Amino acid sequence: MSRIIVKNLPKNASDERIRELFSSRGEITDLKLAKTSAGVFRRFAFVGFKTNEQAEEAVRHFNRTFMNTSKLEVQIAKNIGDESILRPWSKYSKGSSTFERRRNIAEARKAGLTLVEYEEKMRAEAKKAKAKSASKVKLKSQDMLEKLHEVEGDPEFQEFLDAHQPKSKKAKWVNDEEKSQAGSAKKLAIAAKEETLEKIDDDSLEEKGKEMLPLSDGLSQIQSVIQSHCQDESRQQ
């Protein structure tokens, strides 16, 4: 921006005096003193320079300097609505605490009330409006809950919820169900196997053992023959 704002100017500061002072830092293109609708000087002004560099130089040079006995506050001017603009400070600026108080005094006089009575009335009205708004929100919430209860047991509504369930959540649920089913099937298989083993009769086990004895004796005989053959070969050597 090539425009600066100069605050805290002397009450008797004139257009010519401000222009003469700030023209030492660049070419001034425009100058505007802020005044009320009644023509009262609000002690700040906007000064426009030809380039941004000149405006920045004026800020560096004049900020916190004195004009007569007034300490100046010089800044780069910002666009209206800029979020970085601080709260209004002048009693003539809408939004400042002084402005609001002056407006309340004027409104109280119109209503034939004292300032305290007017402010209490405004607080009561604001509280009433807030309670009314909260009541509307509560009623709307209750209405929505009632509608949800009405369709809670509806199969089509449940099908709609399942269809619009997030994929990640749905896949996880299905996977967990499959794992649960697989675990149950495994437990049933193990139980059935144990039950089958318990039903085997001890006599049948003995019979199976007897059938295996001849095979065991035959293996022992073969082992003896191999050992004898190995001993004969060692003697011959």
C-alpha positions as CSV (number, residue, x, y, z in Angstrom):
1,M,0.0,0.0,0.0
2,S,1.2,3.5,-0.8
3,R,-1.1,5.2,1.8
4,I,-0.3,5.8,5.4
5,I,-2.4,6.7,8.4
6,V,-1.1,9.3,10.9
7,K,-2.8,9.2,14.4
8,N,-2.6,11.5,17.4
9,L,-2.2,14.7,15.4
10,P,-2.4,18.0,17.2
11,K,-6.0,19.4,17.4
12,N,-4.9,22.5,15.4
13,A,-3.1,20.5,12.7
14,S,-3.9,21.8,9.2
15,D,-3.8,20.3,5.8
16,E,-0.9,22.6,4.8
17,R,1.2,21.8,7.9
18,I,0.8,18.0,7.5
19,R,1.6,18.1,3.7
20,E,4.7,20.3,4.4
21,L,6.0,17.8,7.0
22,F,5.4,14.5,5.2
23,S,6.5,15.8,1.7
24,S,10.1,15.6,2.9
25,R,9.9,11.8,2.5
26,G,8.2,11.6,-1.0
27,E,5.7,12.9,-3.4
28,I,2.3,13.3,-1.8
29,T,-0.6,12.4,-4.1
30,D,-3.5,13.0,-1.7
31,L,-4.2,14.0,1.8
32,K,-7.4,13.6,3.9
33,L,-8.1,14.8,7.4
34,A,-10.7,12.7,9.3
35,K,-13.6,14.7,10.6
36,T,-17.0,14.0,12.1
37,S,-20.3,14.9,10.4
38,A,-20.2,18.1,12.5
39,G,-16.8,19.0,11.2
40,V,-14.8,18.1,14.3
41,F,-11.2,17.1,13.6
42,R,-10.7,13.5,14.8
43,R,-6.9,14.0,15.1
44,F,-5.8,11.5,12.4
45,A,-5.3,11.7,8.7
46,F,-4.5,9.6,5.6
47,V,-1.5,10.5,3.5
48,G,-1.0,9.0,0.0
49,F,2.4,8.7,-1.6
50,K,3.4,8.0,-5.2
51,T,5.1,4.7,-4.4
52,N,5.1,2.0,-1.7
53,E,8.7,2.7,-1.0
54,Q,8.0,6.3,-0.2
55,A,5.1,5.3,2.1
56,E,7.3,2.8,4.0
57,E,10.1,5.4,4.4
58,A,7.6,7.9,5.8
59,V,6.5,5.3,8.4
60,R,10.1,4.5,9.4
61,H,11.0,8.2,9.7
62,F,7.9,9.7,11.4
63,N,6.5,7.0,13.6
64,R,6.9,7.9,17.3
65,T,8.2,11.4,16.4
66,F,6.5,14.6,17.7
67,M,4.5,17.2,15.9
68,N,4.3,20.1,18.4
69,T,3.7,18.3,21.7
70,S,1.8,15.3,20.2
71,K,3.6,12.0,19.7
72,L,2.6,10.6,16.3
73,E,1.7,7.1,15.5
74,V,2.3,6.3,11.8
75,Q,1.4,3.1,10.1
76,I,0.7,1.7,6.6
77,A,-3.1,2.1,6.0
78,K,-5.1,-1.1,5.5
79,N,-8.1,-1.9,3.4
80,I,-11.5,-1.8,5.0
81,G,-12.4,-5.3,6.3
82,D,-8.8,-6.4,6.8
83,E,-8.8,-9.0,9.6
84,S,-5.6,-7.7,11.0
85,I,-7.2,-4.3,11.9
86,L,-7.4,-3.8,15.6
87,R,-10.6,-2.9,17.5
88,P,-11.8,0.7,16.8
89,W,-10.2,3.1,19.3
90,S,-11.8,6.4,18.6
91,K,-15.0,7.5,20.4
92,Y,-16.4,8.4,17.0
93,S,-15.7,4.9,15.5
94,K,-18.5,2.3,15.5
95,G,-17.4,-0.7,17.5
96,S,-15.4,1.1,20.1
97,S,-16.5,1.0,23.8
98,T,-16.9,4.8,24.0
99,F,-19.0,4.8,20.8
100,E,-21.3,2.1,22.2
101,R,-21.7,4.0,25.5
102,R,-22.5,7.3,23.8
103,R,-25.1,5.5,21.6
104,N,-26.7,3.8,24.7
105,I,-27.0,7.2,26.4
106,A,-28.8,8.7,23.4
107,E,-31.1,5.7,23.2
108,A,-31.9,5.8,26.9
109,R,-32.8,9.5,26.6
110,K,-35.2,8.7,23.7
111,A,-36.9,6.0,25.8
112,G,-37.1,8.2,28.9
113,L,-34.8,5.9,30.9
114,T,-31.6,6.3,32.8
115,L,-28.5,4.7,31.4
116,V,-28.5,1.9,34.0
117,E,-32.2,1.1,33.3
118,Y,-31.6,1.0,29.6
119,E,-28.6,-1.3,29.9
120,E,-30.6,-3.7,32.2
121,K,-33.4,-3.7,29.7
122,M,-31.1,-4.5,26.8
123,R,-29.5,-7.4,28.8
124,A,-32.9,-8.8,29.7
125,E,-34.0,-8.7,26.1
126,A,-30.7,-10.4,25.0
127,K,-31.1,-13.1,27.6
128,K,-34.7,-13.7,26.5
129,A,-33.7,-14.0,22.8
130,K,-30.9,-16.4,23.7
131,A,-33.4,-18.6,25.7
132,K,-35.8,-18.6,22.9
133,S,-33.1,-19.7,20.4
134,A,-32.0,-22.5,22.7
135,S,-35.6,-23.7,23.1
136,K,-36.0,-23.8,19.3
137,V,-32.8,-25.9,19.0
138,K,-34.0,-28.3,21.8
139,L,-37.4,-28.8,20.1
140,K,-35.7,-29.5,16.8
141,S,-33.4,-32.0,18.4
142,Q,-36.3,-33.8,20.1
143,D,-38.2,-33.9,16.8
144,M,-35.3,-35.5,15.1
145,L,-34.9,-38.1,17.8
146,E,-38.6,-39.0,17.6
147,K,-38.3,-39.5,13.8
148,L,-35.2,-41.8,14.3
149,H,-37.1,-43.9,16.9
150,E,-39.9,-44.3,14.4
151,V,-37.7,-45.8,11.7
152,E,-35.2,-47.6,14.0
153,G,-36.9,-51.0,13.6
154,D,-37.6,-50.6,9.9
155,P,-35.7,-53.3,7.9
156,E,-35.4,-51.0,4.9
157,F,-33.8,-48.3,7.1
158,Q,-31.3,-50.8,8.5
159,E,-30.5,-51.9,5.0
160,F,-29.9,-48.3,4.0
161,L,-27.6,-47.8,7.0
162,D,-25.6,-50.9,6.2
163,A,-25.3,-49.9,2.5
164,H,-23.9,-46.4,3.5
165,Q,-21.6,-47.8,6.2
166,P,-17.9,-46.9,5.6
167,K,-16.0,-49.6,3.7
168,S,-13.2,-49.8,6.2
169,K,-15.6,-50.4,9.1
170,K,-17.8,-52.8,7.1
171,A,-14.8,-54.9,5.9
172,K,-13.4,-55.1,9.4
173,W,-16.8,-56.3,10.8
174,V,-17.1,-59.0,8.1
175,N,-13.5,-60.1,8.7
176,D,-14.1,-60.4,12.5
177,E,-17.3,-62.4,11.9
178,E,-15.4,-64.8,9.6
179,K,-12.6,-65.3,12.1
180,S,-15.2,-65.9,14.8
181,Q,-16.9,-68.6,12.7
182,A,-13.6,-70.2,11.8
183,G,-12.6,-70.3,15.5
184,S,-15.9,-71.9,16.5
185,A,-15.6,-74.6,13.8
186,K,-12.1,-75.4,14.9
187,K,-13.2,-75.8,18.5
188,L,-16.0,-78.2,17.4
189,A,-13.6,-80.3,15.4
190,I,-11.2,-80.7,18.3
191,A,-14.0,-81.6,20.7
192,A,-15.3,-84.3,18.2
193,K,-11.8,-85.8,17.9
194,E,-11.3,-86.0,21.6
195,E,-14.8,-87.6,22.0
196,T,-13.9,-90.2,19.3
197,L,-10.6,-91.2,21.0
198,E,-12.4,-91.6,24.3
199,K,-14.8,-94.1,22.7
200,I,-12.0,-96.4,21.6
201,D,-12.2,-99.6,23.8
202,D,-9.1,-100.6,25.8
203,D,-9.5,-104.2,24.5
204,S,-9.3,-103.0,20.9
205,L,-6.1,-101.2,21.7
206,E,-4.6,-104.4,23.2
207,E,-5.6,-106.3,20.1
208,K,-3.9,-103.7,17.9
209,G,-0.8,-104.1,20.1
210,K,-0.7,-107.9,19.7
211,E,-0.9,-107.5,15.9
212,M,2.2,-105.4,16.0
213,L,4.3,-107.9,18.1
214,P,5.2,-110.2,15.2
215,L,6.4,-107.3,13.2
216,S,8.5,-106.2,16.2
217,D,10.1,-109.7,16.6
218,G,11.0,-109.8,12.9
219,L,12.8,-106.5,13.0
220,S,14.8,-107.7,16.0
221,Q,15.9,-110.8,14.1
222,I,17.0,-108.8,11.1
223,Q,19.0,-106.6,13.4
224,S,20.8,-109.6,15.0
225,V,21.8,-111.0,11.6
226,I,23.3,-107.7,10.5
227,Q,25.3,-107.4,13.7
228,S,26.7,-111.0,13.3
229,H,27.7,-110.4,9.7
230,C,29.6,-107.3,10.6
231,Q,31.5,-109.1,13.4
232,D,32.6,-111.9,11.0
233,E,33.9,-109.4,8.5
234,S,35.9,-107.7,11.1
235,R,37.5,-111.0,12.2
236,Q,38.6,-111.9,8.7
237,Q,40.3,-108.5,8.3
